Amino acid sequence: MAWLRLQQIRPNVTRERDDRELARAARDGDETAFAELVRRHQAGVRRCAGRVLGDMEEARDVAQLAFVRAWENLQRYDEAWSFSTWLYRIATNIAIDVLRSRDSRERTHTSHLRLVSDRVGAAAPRELAEQEVQGIFAELAEKLTPSQRAAFLYREVEGLATAEVAQILGCSEATVRNHVFQARAVLRRELAHRYPEYLPQGGRR
């Protein structure tokens, strides 16, 4: 299909058409309309998949597959929600499947310790090299379930509303809040256990 050639997309679609209009047109077989949806959302889908997976190469594959599945399932798109929310749900489900198929030693994460510090009350030293920071967070994030990791990322990193995260993950808002609460607790506990030197003075025992 023409829209799969992401680098060669030259859609003839006006910017005024919103995502829902484009989705309706794509449902009727308009590949040009779907190409515009891909152009608008491929970076965001790839970024979110990368944060869940910790691997941008895998994220590209997940994003590509997410758009293929979206194209194949356009009839199932519920316009009560934004098209991007529906896309993120598809991409997240694929990414979680990839995570669950990995050996725990190979699980990585692209977020970093400074983010964890902001969200769980720790303070990472500025001089810490970015690669080392990512490695530390990858180690801590191994203790999170895929759902906890995704909920934490969408709610705390992307700043999405709890209701939207619930739609993406296919669960209740209460479950999202619980996932985020548990993720914060796990990250704080693991940080204190493995890297207590990065906790603020008041957080050390």
N, C-alpha and C positions, 0 to 999 in steps of 0.2 A: 504494500500500500504506500502511496506517495508520502503520507505524513510520517512514515517511519524514518525517512531520510531527514533527520532532524537538522543536520547542518545545511541542507539545501532548501529549507522551507522558505517560500516566498508567497505567503498567503494573500489572497485578494479579498480580504475581509475587513470591513471598516472597524475602527477602534470603538465606535459608538455602540456596537452590538455587545450586550453583556454576555456573561458565560452561559446563562440559562438559554438565551436565544440561540447561541452557537450550539449548545448541546441539543436543542430541539432540531436544528438544521442537520446536525451530524446524525441524529437518530433517523432522519429521513435519507441518509446515505451521502450527505455532503462532506466529502473528505477534506475539502478546503476549510470548512468551518472547524472540523476537528483539528486540522493542522494549526489553526490559530489558537485553539485551546492548549495544544501541546506547546506552542511557542510561549504562551503566557505563563504556563505552570511548570515547565520542565525543570527550571532552576530550583524552584521551591521544593518540588517533589524529590529531586536529587539531593538537595541539601538535607531535608528531613530524613531521608533514607540513610544518608551518610552518617548522620548523628546517631541514629539507632544502631547502625551496623559498625561504625568506626572504620569503614573502608570505602573510599570514594569510588574505587573500581567496581566493587560489588554494588555500590549505590547506583551507578550508571545502569547496570544490568537490571536492578530492581525497578528503577524508574521506567526503563524501556518496557519491561514486562507489565508494569502498572498501567501504562497507556494502552498496551495491547488489550489487557483485560477490560479497561474502561471502554474501549471501542467495541469490544465484543458484548459488553453488558450495558450499553447505553439505555436500553429499555428499562433497566432497573434503577436508574438514577431518579432520586426523589428531589424535586425542585424545592421542597421545603427547606433544604439545606443548600449551602453554596456548593458549587461544582468542585472547588478546591478541597472542601471538607471531605467530599465523597472520594476524590482522588487520594487524599492523604490516608483515608481508611484502607483503600485498596493497597497502596504502597506499604503502609504499616503492617498489614496482615502478611504481605510477602516478606518483608524484612524480619518480622518475628519468626516466620517459618524458617528463614535462613539462620537466624540466631539459634533457634532450637536444634538445628541440625549440626551445629558446630560442636567441636570439642571445647569444653570450658576453658582450656588453656589457650585457645586461639581467639577467644572473644576479646575484641578491642572496642574502644570508644573514641570518637573524635572530640568530645567535649574535654574540658580540662579542669585542673584543681582549683583555679581561680574562680570558676563558675560554682564549683561545689562550695568553696569558701564563702561566696556571696550568699548561697542558698541555705547552707547548714550552719553558718556561724563560725567558719574557720578563716584563717588568713594565710594565704600562700605568699612566700617571699618573692619579691620582684625579680631577684636575680636568678630564680629557678629557670633553667632552660626550657623552652616550649616542649621539646621532645621528651624531656624528663617528666614534665608536668602531665603530658598526655599519657605517658606510661604509668604514672601513679594513679591517675583516674581510671585507666583501663583495668588496673589491678583491683581497685575498689569496686568498680561497676560490675565485676564478675559476680558479685554477691547479689546483684539485683536480678529479679526475674525479668523476662522480656517485657511483660506488661508494665511492671514498675518503671523500667527504664524508659519506655515509650511515654508513659503518663508524665513522668518527671520532665522529660525533654519538651513535650508539647506544652505542658502547663508552665514550667519554670523557665525554660529556655526560649521557646517560641512565644510565650505569653498568651496562648490561646485561652479562651474562656473555658471553664469547666464543662459547660454544656457541649461545646464544640469538641473537646477532647473525648467526652463520653460518646459522641456520635462517631468519631474516628475509630475509637477502640471497640465500639459496639457493646458498651456496658452502661451502667447507671452513673449519675454524677457522684453518688455516694461512693461507688467503687473507685472512681477516678481520685477522689479526695483521699481515700484509703491508700491507694497505690502511691500517691505522692507523699503522704505522711510516712508510709513504710519505707519508701526510697530514701527520704531525708534521714530517717532514723538509722537505716543501714549504713548510709554513707558517713554519717557522723560517728557511728560506732566503729566502723572500719578505719576511719581516719584517726580516731583516738587510739586505736589498737596498734595500727601499723606505722603511723606517722604523727605521733603526739606533738612533735616539735612544730607542726604547722597549725596547731590549735591556738586560739588566743589564750592568754594567761588564765583567764577566768574559766576556760573550758577544760583545763587540765586537772587531773586528780593527783 
